[in-house]
Amino acid sequence: MPEIDRFPAWSEQYMDLEREAISMSFFANQVLPGLLQTENYARAVIRSRVPVFSEDEINTRVANRLERQEILHRKVPPTVSFILSEAIVLAQLGGLQIYRETLRHLRVCADLPGITFQVMPLARRTHAALDGPFILLETPEHQHLAYSETQRGSQLVSDPDEVSILAQKYAMLRTQALNTEDSKGLLDRLLGESNEDGT
């Protein structure tokens, strides 16, 4: 059997940059960024793929995704900002048990050193990033880059003018999303509601 690629070819350059980045800013509106996924959530995401992966492929991809999260627990972690659509936080991908586990994990991650966690409310009347999710990165050499994925590929943006546009969008998103305290409060409320059945 051929060896399964560690990461899709179109994302390998991003993965190299992610490992070295000194700061990252994520806007996500469909699914949790890989750096925030639990093992069970990652498995539910990867199992949802069409066409389906083999069990070996699923296991390899889950392991690789979890290994990436080491960067959040380094002695000197990068500065990381997450802005997540409330739709992601409410979606029970994988079922109720995985949902509760994911909420607890997000609440722990929201208190990690260097992490800023914000939720973009569904009820907002304006939204600075309706064109979709993206990531901003800063390299150790202070180069600013952006990255986005589509259904069948990805785009790494290095042109300063284009990166600036996305940075402006992200700055506006931070003012439109719930602040960090209110975002944590939302997670706490959802955790309470998801445990009302006594589990």
C-alpha positions in Angstrom: 0.0 0.0 0.0 1.3 3.5 -0.8 2.2 5.6 2.2 -0.5 8.1 3.2 0.7 11.7 2.8 1.1 13.5 6.1 -0.8 16.5 4.9 -2.6 17.3 1.6 0.0 18.6 -0.9 -1.8 21.9 -1.2 -1.5 22.6 2.6 2.0 21.4 3.3 3.5 24.9 2.8 1.0 26.3 5.3 1.8 23.6 7.8 5.5 24.5 7.7 4.6 28.2 8.3 2.2 27.3 11.1 5.0 25.4 13.0 7.3 28.4 12.9 4.8 31.3 13.2 5.2 33.8 16.0 1.6 34.9 15.7 -1.6 33.6 14.0 -5.1 35.0 13.6 -7.9 32.6 12.6 -11.4 33.5 11.4 -13.5 30.3 11.0 -17.2 30.1 10.1 -17.8 26.4 9.3 -15.6 24.1 11.4 -13.2 24.5 14.3 -9.6 25.3 13.3 -7.5 22.1 13.6 -5.6 23.7 16.5 -8.8 23.7 18.6 -10.2 20.2 17.7 -10.4 17.4 20.2 -9.6 13.9 18.9 -13.3 12.9 18.7 -14.2 16.2 17.0 -11.4 15.8 14.5 -12.5 12.2 13.8 -16.1 13.4 13.2 -14.8 16.1 10.8 -12.7 13.7 8.9 -15.3 11.0 8.8 -17.7 13.5 7.2 -15.5 13.8 4.1 -17.1 12.9 0.8 -15.8 10.7 -0.8 -14.9 8.8 2.4 -11.5 8.0 3.7 -10.4 4.5 4.7 -10.0 3.8 8.4 -6.2 4.0 8.1 -6.4 7.4 6.4 -8.8 8.7 9.1 -6.5 7.5 11.9 -3.4 9.1 10.2 -5.1 12.4 9.6 -6.5 12.6 13.1 -3.1 11.9 14.6 -1.4 14.5 12.4 -4.0 17.1 13.3 -3.6 16.5 17.1 0.2 16.6 16.7 -0.1 20.1 15.3 -1.6 21.3 18.6 1.8 21.0 20.3 2.5 24.6 19.3 -0.1 25.9 21.7 1.7 24.3 24.6 5.3 25.3 24.0 7.3 27.0 26.7 7.0 30.1 24.6 3.8 29.6 22.5 2.9 31.8 19.6 0.3 34.6 20.1 -2.9 33.2 18.6 -6.3 34.8 18.1 -9.4 32.8 17.2 -12.7 34.4 16.0 -15.3 31.6 15.5 -18.8 32.0 14.1 -21.3 31.1 16.8 -22.6 28.5 14.3 -19.5 26.5 14.9 -19.9 26.7 18.7 -23.6 25.6 18.5 -23.1 22.8 15.9 -23.3 19.3 17.5 -20.9 17.6 15.0 -20.5 14.0 16.0 -23.3 14.0 18.6 -24.1 15.5 22.0 -21.3 13.7 23.9 -18.7 15.0 21.5 -20.3 18.5 21.6 -20.0 18.7 25.4 -16.4 17.5 25.2 -15.7 20.1 22.6 -17.2 22.9 24.6 -15.1 21.9 27.7 -12.0 21.8 25.5 -12.7 25.2 24.0 -13.2 26.6 27.5 -9.8 25.3 28.6 -8.1 26.6 25.4 -9.7 30.0 25.9 -7.6 30.3 29.1 -4.3 29.2 27.6 -1.4 31.7 27.6 -1.2 33.7 24.4 -4.6 32.7 23.2 -7.5 35.2 22.5 -10.8 33.5 21.9 -13.9 35.4 20.5 -17.3 34.3 19.1 -19.0 36.1 16.3 -22.7 36.2 17.2 -25.2 34.9 14.6 -27.5 37.8 15.3 -25.0 40.5 14.0 -26.4 42.8 11.3 -22.9 43.5 9.9 -20.0 41.2 9.2 -16.6 42.0 7.9 -15.7 38.6 6.5 -18.7 37.3 4.5 -16.3 36.0 1.9 -15.2 33.2 4.1 -12.6 31.9 6.5 -8.9 32.9 6.5 -5.8 32.9 8.6 -3.1 35.6 9.1 0.4 34.6 10.1 3.6 36.4 11.1 6.9 34.5 10.5 9.9 34.8 12.8 11.3 37.2 10.2 8.2 39.4 10.7 6.8 38.6 7.2 3.0 38.8 7.2 1.1 36.2 5.2 -2.4 35.0 4.8 -3.9 31.6 4.0 -7.3 30.4 3.0 -8.8 27.1 1.9 -11.6 26.2 -0.5 -13.3 22.9 -1.2 -10.5 21.6 -3.4 -7.4 23.7 -2.6 -5.8 26.6 -0.9 -4.2 29.9 -1.4 -1.2 31.3 0.4 -1.1 35.1 0.1 2.2 37.0 0.4 1.4 40.2 -1.5 1.5 43.0 1.1 -1.5 44.8 -0.3 -3.7 41.7 -0.2 -2.5 40.7 3.2 -3.3 44.2 4.4 -6.9 43.9 3.2 -7.4 40.7 5.1 -5.7 42.3 8.2 -8.2 45.2 8.0 -11.0 42.6 7.8 -9.7 40.8 10.9 -9.4 44.1 12.8 -13.0 44.8 12.1 -14.0 41.3 13.0 -12.5 41.7 16.4 -14.7 44.7 17.1 -17.8 42.9 15.8 -17.3 39.7 17.8 -18.1 39.2 21.5 -15.1 40.2 23.7 -13.1 37.5 25.3 -14.9 37.6 28.6 -18.4 37.5 27.0 -17.1 34.7 24.7 -16.0 32.6 27.7 -19.4 33.4 29.3 -21.2 32.0 26.3 -19.2 28.8 26.5 -20.0 28.6 30.2 -23.7 29.0 29.5 -23.6 26.4 26.7 -21.8 24.0 29.0 -24.5 24.5 31.6 -27.3 23.9 29.1 -25.6 20.9 27.6 -25.4 19.3 31.1 -29.0 20.0 32.1 -29.8 16.3 31.6 -27.5 15.6 34.6 -24.5 14.1 32.7 
